[in-house]
């Protein structure tokens, strides 16, 4: 029962813990898109 009592006070902490992997996923997705666009431009410049 003490967990339920502690939950409202630790809500920002839970939000941060939940936000961290989401931010990591967003960063990975943006970096993958950046690498993909860079690779496609490099391939197009190589192909001439």
DOFISE-919493 format. One line per 5 residues: for each residue y, x, z of N, C-alpha, C, O, CB. Coordinates in nm, 4 decimals. Glycine has a CB too. Layout:
<sedos>
Y,X,Z,Y,X,Z,Y,X,Z,Y,X,Z,Y,X,Z  ...;
</sedos>
This chain:
<sedos>
-0.1205,0.0829,0.0000,0.0000,0.0000,0.0000,0.1256,0.0864,0.0000,0.2297,0.0439,-0.0502,0.0006,-0.0938,0.1213  0.1169,0.2077,0.0560,0.2366,0.2929,0.0609,0.2762,0.3396,-0.0791,0.3923,0.3730,-0.1028,0.2122,0.4148,0.1523  0.1801,0.3421,-0.1719,0.2127,0.3776,-0.3102,0.3056,0.2723,-0.3708,0.4018,0.3054,-0.4401,0.0837,0.3914,-0.3952  0.2755,0.1454,-0.3438,0.3586,0.0375,-0.3936,0.4979,0.0451,-0.3323,0.5969,0.0094,-0.3961,0.2941,-0.0980,-0.3638  0.5043,0.0921,-0.2075,0.6324,0.1054,-0.1396,0.7129,0.2215,-0.1981,0.8357,0.2155,-0.2045,0.6112,0.1256,0.0109;
0.6430,0.3271,-0.2405,0.7114,0.4445,-0.2955,0.7476,0.4273,-0.4426,0.8283,0.5034,-0.4959,0.6246,0.5675,-0.2787  0.6891,0.3291,-0.5076,0.7061,0.3166,-0.6523,0.8519,0.2992,-0.6963,0.8946,0.3696,-0.7878,0.6254,0.2003,-0.7017  0.9314,0.2079,-0.6351,1.0695,0.1905,-0.6826,1.1542,0.3170,-0.6692,1.2412,0.3416,-0.7528,1.1357,0.0779,-0.6063  1.1305,0.3971,-0.5659,1.2114,0.5174,-0.5476,1.1700,0.6264,-0.6460,1.2534,0.7068,-0.6875,1.1991,0.5688,-0.4036  1.0434,0.6299,-0.6834,0.9937,0.7341,-0.7744,0.9942,0.6876,-0.9192,0.9345,0.7529,-1.0048,0.8526,0.7764,-0.7346;
1.0605,0.5759,-0.9483,1.0641,0.5243,-1.0849,1.1296,0.6211,-1.1826,1.0761,0.6405,-1.2918,1.1371,0.3925,-1.0878  1.2445,0.6838,-1.1485,1.3007,0.7837,-1.2414,1.2072,0.9006,-1.2655,1.2024,0.9546,-1.3760,1.4323,0.8357,-1.1884  1.1325,0.9405,-1.1625,1.0370,1.0495,-1.1783,0.9278,1.0105,-1.2769,0.8915,1.0889,-1.3646,0.9756,1.0877,-1.0427  0.8755,0.8889,-1.2622,0.7734,0.8411,-1.3552,0.8297,0.8330,-1.4960,0.7602,0.8616,-1.5935,0.7199,0.7040,-1.3115  0.9575,0.7935,-1.5059,1.0206,0.7838,-1.6380,1.0316,0.9211,-1.7017,1.0098,0.9360,-1.8220,1.1597,0.7189,-1.6276;
1.0659,1.0227,-1.6209,1.0741,1.1590,-1.6733,0.9365,1.2091,-1.7150,0.9219,1.2723,-1.8196,1.1354,1.2534,-1.5688  0.8354,1.1808,-1.6328,0.6988,1.2246,-1.6647,0.6521,1.1584,-1.7940,0.5826,1.2204,-1.8745,0.6012,1.1911,-1.5484  0.6908,1.0310,-1.8137,0.6522,0.9609,-1.9362,0.7345,1.0104,-2.0544,0.6853,1.0140,-2.1672,0.6694,0.8091,-1.9194  0.8605,1.0488,-2.0291,0.9510,1.0884,-2.1357,0.9171,1.2251,-2.1934,0.9446,1.2524,-2.3103,1.0924,1.0884,-2.0852  0.8572,1.3112,-2.1111,0.8298,1.4489,-2.1549,0.7357,1.4554,-2.2750,0.7721,1.5173,-2.3750,0.7705,1.5284,-2.0405;
0.6158,1.3947,-2.2709,0.5294,1.4006,-2.3897,0.5891,1.3290,-2.5096,0.5641,1.3683,-2.6236,0.3943,1.3409,-2.3582  0.6691,1.2224,-2.4855,0.7337,1.1523,-2.5966,0.8335,1.2448,-2.6645,0.8413,1.2490,-2.7873,0.8040,1.0234,-2.5475  0.9108,1.3195,-2.5839,1.0076,1.4141,-2.6403,0.9346,1.5257,-2.7149,0.9802,1.5705,-2.8201,1.0976,1.4734,-2.5287  0.8218,1.5704,-2.6604,0.7432,1.6749,-2.7273,0.6909,1.6247,-2.8614,0.6923,1.6979,-2.9603,0.6256,1.7204,-2.6380  0.6450,1.4999,-2.8646,0.5940,1.4434,-2.9887,0.7047,1.4297,-3.0916,0.6846,1.4583,-3.2096,0.5292,1.3082,-2.9631;
0.8232,1.3854,-3.0463,0.9356,1.3713,-3.1387,0.9772,1.5070,-3.1946,1.0053,1.5196,-3.3138,1.0547,1.3041,-3.0687  0.9810,1.6085,-3.1082,1.0170,1.7423,-3.1532,0.9147,1.7979,-3.2506,0.9509,1.8616,-3.3495,1.0313,1.8354,-3.0348  0.7870,1.7741,-3.2230,0.6822,1.8221,-3.3123,0.6915,1.7517,-3.4471,0.6739,1.8141,-3.5518,0.5434,1.8004,-3.2497  0.7188,1.6227,-3.4443,0.7291,1.5473,-3.5692,0.8470,1.5966,-3.6524,0.8349,1.6135,-3.7737,0.7435,1.3969,-3.5405  0.9609,1.6196,-3.5876,1.0783,1.6666,-3.6623,1.0552,1.8074,-3.7170,1.0971,1.8385,-3.8285,1.2038,1.6646,-3.5725;
0.9883,1.8927,-3.6384,0.9619,2.0291,-3.6871,0.8618,2.0257,-3.8019,0.8732,2.1040,-3.8961,0.9088,2.1191,-3.5726  0.7641,1.9360,-3.7951,0.6666,1.9234,-3.9046,0.7370,1.8754,-4.0309,0.7079,1.9238,-4.1403,0.5519,1.8255,-3.8660  0.8291,1.7809,-4.0166,0.9031,1.7330,-4.1322,0.9900,1.8453,-4.1898,1.0019,1.8595,-4.3115,0.9900,1.6115,-4.0940  1.0502,1.9246,-4.1011,1.1349,2.0347,-4.1464,1.0508,2.1389,-4.2214,1.0903,2.1869,-4.3276,1.2078,2.1001,-4.0262  0.9344,2.1730,-4.1646,0.8456,2.2715,-4.2285,0.7970,2.2175,-4.3628,0.7874,2.2918,-4.4606,0.7241,2.3051,-4.1363;
0.7666,2.0882,-4.3669,0.7165,2.0292,-4.4913,0.8238,2.0311,-4.5994,0.7956,2.0610,-4.7155,0.6686,1.8855,-4.4672  0.9476,1.9989,-4.5603,1.0557,1.9999,-4.6596,1.0842,2.1425,-4.7059,1.1108,2.1659,-4.8238,1.1839,1.9360,-4.6013  1.0784,2.2382,-4.6121,1.1013,2.3780,-4.6485,0.9896,2.4270,-4.7414,1.0157,2.4986,-4.8380,1.1095,2.4671,-4.5214  0.8652,2.3881,-4.7116,0.7528,2.4311,-4.7950,0.7632,2.3693,-4.9337,0.7355,2.4364,-5.0332,0.6185,2.3929,-4.7296  0.8026,2.2432,-4.9420,0.8131,2.1790,-5.0734,0.9249,2.2422,-5.1554,0.9110,2.2593,-5.2765,0.8377,2.0277,-5.0581;
1.0362,2.2772,-5.0899,1.1452,2.3422,-5.1636,1.1038,2.4821,-5.2076,1.1391,2.5259,-5.3172,1.2728,2.3492,-5.0770  1.0288,2.5527,-5.1224,0.9821,2.6869,-5.1587,0.8845,2.6789,-5.2760,0.8907,2.7610,-5.3675,0.9149,2.7562,-5.0375  0.7952,2.5813,-5.2738,0.6983,2.5664,-5.3819,0.7703,2.5300,-5.5113,0.7369,2.5817,-5.6179,0.5926,2.4591,-5.3465  0.8688,2.4413,-5.5021,0.9411,2.4020,-5.6234,1.0197,2.5203,-5.6796,1.0307,2.5347,-5.8014,1.0362,2.2840,-5.5941  1.0744,2.6051,-5.5922,1.1484,2.7224,-5.6411,1.0518,2.8261,-5.6996,1.0857,2.8968,-5.7945,1.2323,2.7857,-5.5265;
0.9319,2.8344,-5.6424,0.8328,2.9282,-5.6959,0.7810,2.8813,-5.8317,0.7604,2.9620,-5.9224,0.7158,2.9445,-5.5976  0.7603,2.7508,-5.8446,0.7099,2.6970,-5.9703,0.8166,2.7073,-6.0799,0.7854,2.7081,-6.1989,0.6655,2.5505,-5.9521  0.9424,2.7151,-6.0371,1.0486,2.7398,-6.1304,1.1074,2.6151,-6.1905,1.1992,2.6233,-6.2720,1.0007,2.8263,-6.2366;
</sedos>
